[in-house]
C-alpha cells in the first residue's frame, strides 16, 4: 500500500481526521515520505484541535450526478448504498450502481488513492468533502431565541438546527445556550436521516462538521491570499508570473524586487 493510500485509510477509519502525533504512531513510513504526502493540500489539510495539529482528509472526488456519464473522475454509485441505507438494490428497483468494484469505480478510486477504503470509510471521506451530502447549519436558527430562533421554516426547515458555535468549538456556555448541542435531538436527527446518514454515524457528526469547517477555512485562506496578490499588482502586469514568495508594497511603490515578472506588451 502506498503512503498516500495508507494515510487515507487511517484517517477515514478515524472519522476523517487524526492528530498528527497519533497519525505518525499508526503509520510505519519514512518521516520524509509522510511530510511530503501531507504537504499535498489537495488531499490533506491541517487544523488545530486543543493545541494539537489535526490532519484532515480531503479529496476532489465526488458522487457523479450526471445522467448517462461514461467517463468522469467521480464515483458512479448509489448514495444510499454507499451510506448503507438504500431500501432496495439493483434487482429490486434501484437503478443506480451498488458495486464499489465496478471497472469505473476501481479506476476512479485508484486515481484518487482511495482504493483501500471500504464503503463506510469512503462515505466518511465524502461527507466532509461533497457539499451535496450533508445539510448546512441553519443560519437563522442560530439567531434570536426560542425553539426555532428566527428560522421561518421552523420544524419544516431542511437545514441543521444545531448551535453553530458548538460546531466551531467557540460556544463557551453550553449550559446557558438555548441552541441545540445534540445531533440526536428530533429535528437534526430527522434531517440527517433524510440525507441517508445512518444512526451509527450520527455520533461522529460533530467531528465531521468540524472537519468540513477546517477544509473550508483552508480554501478561504488560499482564496484570500490569491485575491490579495492579484489586487496589489497593476492591471497591466502578468499576475501568473509573480513568484509564490510574493512582494511588498510601501506608499504604492513596489520596493521589493520581483523576479520573472513579465510586462504585457
FENFEN-V409764 format. One record per pair of residues at least 4 apart in sequence whose ideal C-beta (glycine too) atoms are under 8 Angstrom apart, sorted by the first residue. I is the first residue (numbers start at 1). GAP is how many residues later the second one is. Records with the same first field share a line. If there is no record, write none. Layout:
I->GAP ; GAP
//
This chain:
1->4 ; 5 ; 8 ; 115
2->4 ; 111
3->4 ; 24 ; 26 ; 30 ; 31 ; 34
4->4 ; 33 ; 36 ; 39 ; 109
5->4 ; 108 ; 109 ; 110 ; 111
6->4 ; 21 ; 23 ; 110
7->4 ; 16 ; 20 ; 27 ; 30 ; 31 ; 37 ; 48 ; 50
8->4 ; 35 ; 49 ; 105 ; 106 ; 108 ; 109 ; 113 ; 117
9->4 ; 107 ; 108 ; 112
10->4 ; 8 ; 13 ; 16 ; 17
11->5 ; 6 ; 7 ; 12 ; 33 ; 44 ; 45 ; 46
12->4 ; 45 ; 105 ; 109 ; 110 ; 112 ; 113
13->108
14->4
15->109 ; 189 ; 192 ; 193 ; 196
16->40 ; 41 ; 108 ; 109 ; 111 ; 112 ; 191 ; 192 ; 195
17->30 ; 37 ; 38 ; 39 ; 40 ; 190 ; 194 ; 197
18->4 ; 5 ; 8 ; 36 ; 37
19->4 ; 30 ; 33 ; 34 ; 35 ; 36
20->4 ; 26 ; 32 ; 33 ; 34 ; 35
21->4 ; 31 ; 32
22->4
23->4 ; 32
24->7 ; 10
27->7
29->4 ; 5
30->4
31->4
32->4
33->4
34->4
35->4
36->4
37->6 ; 7
38->6 ; 8 ; 17
40->4
41->4 ; 17 ; 177 ; 181
42->16 ; 18
43->14 ; 15 ; 16 ; 70
44->11 ; 12 ; 13 ; 14
45->10 ; 11 ; 13 ; 169 ; 170 ; 173
46->7 ; 8 ; 9 ; 10
47->6 ; 7 ; 9 ; 163 ; 164 ; 167 ; 170
48->4 ; 5 ; 6
49->5 ; 161
54->160
56->72 ; 155 ; 158 ; 159
57->68 ; 71 ; 72 ; 154
58->71 ; 157
59->53 ; 55 ; 66 ; 67 ; 70
60->13 ; 52
61->12 ; 13 ; 14 ; 47 ; 48 ; 51 ; 53 ; 65 ; 68
62->12 ; 13 ; 64 ; 67 ; 68 ; 70
63->11 ; 12 ; 14 ; 16 ; 19 ; 63 ; 67 ; 69 ; 70
64->5 ; 8 ; 10 ; 11 ; 12 ; 13
65->67
66->6
69->7
72->36
73->35 ; 38 ; 39
74->34
75->7 ; 30 ; 33 ; 34 ; 47
76->21 ; 26 ; 28 ; 29 ; 32
77->4 ; 5 ; 19 ; 20 ; 21 ; 22 ; 23 ; 28
78->4 ; 8 ; 16 ; 18 ; 19 ; 20
79->4 ; 17 ; 54 ; 117
80->4 ; 5 ; 6 ; 7 ; 14 ; 116
81->5 ; 8 ; 13 ; 15 ; 16 ; 17 ; 38
82->37 ; 40 ; 41 ; 44
83->40 ; 113 ; 114 ; 115 ; 118
84->35 ; 36 ; 39 ; 114
85->111 ; 112 ; 113
86->8 ; 12
88->4 ; 5 ; 6
89->5 ; 9
90->4 ; 5 ; 6 ; 7 ; 8
94->4
97->5 ; 8
99->6
100->5 ; 9 ; 19 ; 22
101->4 ; 5
102->4
103->4
104->4
105->4
106->4 ; 9
107->4
108->4
109->5 ; 6 ; 8 ; 13
110->4 ; 5
114->8 ; 11
117->4 ; 5 ; 8
118->4
119->4
120->4 ; 81
121->4
122->4
123->4 ; 78
124->4 ; 77 ; 80 ; 84
125->4
126->4 ; 7
127->6 ; 7 ; 70 ; 74 ; 81
128->80 ; 83 ; 84 ; 87
129->86
133->62 ; 63
134->26 ; 58 ; 61 ; 63 ; 74 ; 75 ; 78
135->23 ; 24 ; 25 ; 56 ; 57 ; 60
136->23 ; 24
137->4 ; 5 ; 22 ; 23 ; 25 ; 27 ; 30 ; 72
138->4 ; 11 ; 13 ; 19 ; 21 ; 22 ; 23
139->4 ; 20 ; 25
140->4 ; 9 ; 10 ; 11 ; 12
141->7 ; 8 ; 9 ; 10 ; 16 ; 18 ; 20 ; 38
142->7 ; 21 ; 22 ; 23 ; 37
143->6 ; 7
144->5 ; 6
145->4 ; 33
146->32
147->7
148->6 ; 7 ; 9 ; 13
149->30
151->6 ; 8 ; 10
153->4 ; 5
155->32
157->4 ; 30 ; 34
158->33 ; 36
159->32
160->28 ; 31 ; 32
161->18 ; 19 ; 24 ; 26 ; 27 ; 30
162->4 ; 5 ; 17 ; 18 ; 19 ; 20 ; 21 ; 26 ; 47
163->4 ; 8 ; 11 ; 14 ; 16 ; 17 ; 18
164->4 ; 15
165->4 ; 5 ; 6 ; 12 ; 14
166->5 ; 8 ; 11 ; 13 ; 15 ; 40
167->39 ; 42 ; 43 ; 46
168->42 ; 45
169->41
171->6 ; 8 ; 10
173->4
174->7
177->4
180->5 ; 7 ; 8
182->6
183->5 ; 6 ; 9 ; 19 ; 20 ; 22 ; 23
184->4 ; 5 ; 18
185->4
186->4
187->4
188->4
189->4 ; 13
190->4
191->4
192->5 ; 10 ; 13
193->4 ; 6
197->4 ; 5 ; 8
198->4
201->4 ; 7
204->4
205->4
206->4
207->4
208->4
209->4
210->4
211->4
212->4
213->4
214->4
215->4
216->4
217->4
218->4
219->4
220->4
221->4
222->4
223->4
224->4
225->4
226->4
227->4
228->4
229->4 ; 10 ; 13 ; 17
230->9
232->15 ; 17
233->4 ; 6 ; 9
236->27 ; 28
237->4 ; 5 ; 24 ; 25 ; 26 ; 27
238->23 ; 24 ; 25 ; 26
241->19 ; 20 ; 21
242->4 ; 5 ; 16 ; 19
243->15 ; 16 ; 17
247->7 ; 9 ; 11
248->6 ; 7 ; 8
249->4 ; 5 ; 6
250->5
254->4
//
